[in-house]
Amino acid sequence: MHPPRFASVILDEGVNRLLDYEIPEPLSKLAAPGMRVLVPLRSQLKKGTIFSLKNEACKNVRPLEKLLVDQPLFTPDLSHLALWMAAYYAAPLSKVMSLVLPSFLRKETREKEELFIKPLRSKKELAALCREMREKHPSQAALLELFLKEPKGCFLSDLLKRTKVSKSPVERLIEKKVLSSSLLPRSPSFVSDFFQTKPKVLTNEQRVALSAVTESLVAQEFAVHLLYGITGSGKTEVYLQAIEEALSLGKTALFLVPEISLTEQTTERLRSRFTEKIAIMHHRLSDGERKETWKKMQNGSVKIALGARSALFSPLPRLGLIIVDEEHDASYKQKELAPTYHARDAAIMRAKLLSIPILLGSATPALESYYNATQGKYRLSMLTQRPEKATLPQIQIIDMKKEFEKAKGFTLFSEALLGALKKRFEVGEQALLFLNRRGYHTSQICLKCSYLFKCPHCDLSLTFHRKQNALTCHLCGYSLFPPPATCPQCREDSTLKFKGAGTEQVERALHALLPTVRTLRMDADTTRLKGSLETLFKQFRSGKADVLIGTQMIAKGLHFPSVTLVGILQGDGGLHLPDFRASEMSFQLLSQVAGRSGRGVLPGEVLIQTTLTDHPLLKQAALQDYTAFYTQEIESRKTFAYPPFTRLIKLVFTGKEKKQTEGCAVSLRQELVHKLSSDHELFPVTPCGHAKIKENYRFQVLIKARDVRGALFLLNQLLNNRPLPKSVHLLIDVDPLSTYF
């Protein structure tokens, strides 16, 4: 049988469609989908990727110039996934391919190498040398002491970090032929050895959940399994044993988590259980590290891939199982760039293409996911108890109106919360304090004329950061240093006042009330640097702090056995947004934060401070009563025809000129009104929740659609017939998570 004669190629840039090229005879047995190529386009040579092979093409097809790699860079299922994503999310195929084949694969990067130091003497000789050197050469002795624990050696950077010595004593020991050094590739997922752990004995509920997934694995069938389990119910153990089943069948596994903050703890759990190589993919790795990890996945040396949203496109051969942890989390959705894909939904399609099972897990499933389970589209398993006799925390809802009366003004901490914090510190237990706002004050305002200090580039009030002594925009980074002392509008200098509180103020206020308390703060300000997040986790888990103060980052499925108290400082923070998902997002966030308490052998407690003590959602979240919340919310969605009872498309228009941008939105909406059938509902043109970002004005049109594919086809027709001005950008968001921002 003759090999295919033609290749469909997607170029890196310039053309948003597939182009056909003839495969020259010498390359006919080498060319394959996923291979990088050099092809002619007009008078230039362009880089691209073979998307598919075929036997027929149009006339006068030019030949491929050159193959740039010797093996495909992605698996065949990923090209089919890319086609589906381009159609489903109404995105150019080239944009989708930039996810499947990221830029680090398209450019030359050197493999990261680092000095690896290992001992040349036996343990007995090292111990003797260590004793001799303790008095005269303590730094060299410290190094030898570490190698008694690490006889296989370690990388130089780790060695210096752990012993806190300079390079000089290392060089002395190399000169003495006690140690040796060599350049080795530094794997981004390299971690010191872990104590191996054995699978835990499962509860009856866990066994039932695992059995359902195992059946699909053995049958090699596509099935979506939804694992709904209360916080701390042992979902991760089900994941681990499901992976074990997949590996035993000669398959690989893909494990998705919503954010980088979860990869560290999940990595530790995986490494302590499996001896197989694990690849970690996330945006904080350098291009060289990511390329190296990609190669290991390609050549089959990696059995488990772990990562956030972009890890969905990992080129694992023999993929047999996909796990999506915290499947409800908004971080899985790409919101600002095309394609506006949801990693959970795209993962389901990848599983379908491969005919393999996918396991979605959450203590607060997305409403659509749970609805699909009730309709029989997904297979539902439930974990209603915490294992090993652990219990759900005791919940107390505190009326802050009464606390403000007692304090004769605003206070961050109720008497009950302060008392509970003191009690924990006395017995050596830990606490989490949650406030979903960073900074010190959330705004600065003039009390005389009501002037609010806003970012000149964005439609957002500036947040005061005490450490930098500056007002900062959390959208574009604009900073006003130092904060003004005079109102620019009325020129008064005694009427400016800071309003609102953020995590920075919580930390300072807590120290004022409890001077000896040891605190750590986790928010976007304290986790900017590479490795800072992992360092904070390790410090808190090892008991170097009594309280962890944070934003929603601390709600993301983290496990701290010594935490017995969670304080939610403003429980009603997200309830007032004009968004159909506001209740769902608030319930998920509050339930997840509350679930961090009492996950070990010690009982937990949760205190929710609010001015809306009678709000039913707060009570449902306090009791972690998802069923009650779902029953109420699904009726509301049905009444007002929101997902899952209809589909949404959000059109976001962005441009420098406000009138022109709004005019384009109005004009396109009018054309859609005339062309779309009556079973579609078009909302009026409105400014987005953030109406201006980085000098760009933003307007949106929301479409409720029974037939999304038909609506998108018509939209593309209109845009092709009458393109928008180049100065106005349109983002098509299919299945948006928010109708406000």
Secondary structure, DSSP 8 states (H G I E B T S, - for coil): ----SEEEEEESSS--S-EEEE--GGGTTT--TT-EEEEEETTEEEEEEEEEEES---SS--B--EE--SS-SS-HHHHHHHHHHHHHTT--HHHHHHHHS-HHHHS-----EEEEEEE-S-HHHHHHHHHHHTTT-HHHHHHHHHHHH-TT-EEHHHHHHHHT--HHHHHHHHHTTSEEEEEEE--TT--------------HHHHHHHHHHHHHHHHT--EEEEEEE-TTSSHHHHHHHHHHHHHHTT-EEEEE-SSGGGHHHHHHHHHHH--S-EEEE-TTS-HHHHHHHHHHHHTT--SEEEESGGGGG---TTEEEEEEETTT-GGGB--SSSS--BHHHHHHHHHHHHT-EEEEEESS--HHHHHHHHTTSSEEEEE-S-STT----EEEEEEHHHHHHHHTS--SS-HHHHHHHHHHHHTT-EEEEE-S--SSBSEEEETTT--B-B-SSSSSB-EEETTTTEEE-TTT--EESS--SS-TTT--SS-EEEE---HHHHHHHHHHHSTT--EEEESTTTS-STTHHHHHHHHHHTTS-SEEEESGGGGSS---TTEEEEEES-TTTTTT-SSTTHHHHHHHHHHHHHTTSS-SSS--EEEEEES-TT-HHHHHHHTT-HHHHHHHHHHHHHHTT-TTSSEEEEEEEEESSHHHHHHHHHHHHHHHHHHS-TT-EE---EEEEEEEETTEEEEEEEEEES-HHHHHHHHHHHHHHS---TTEEEEEEES-S-S--
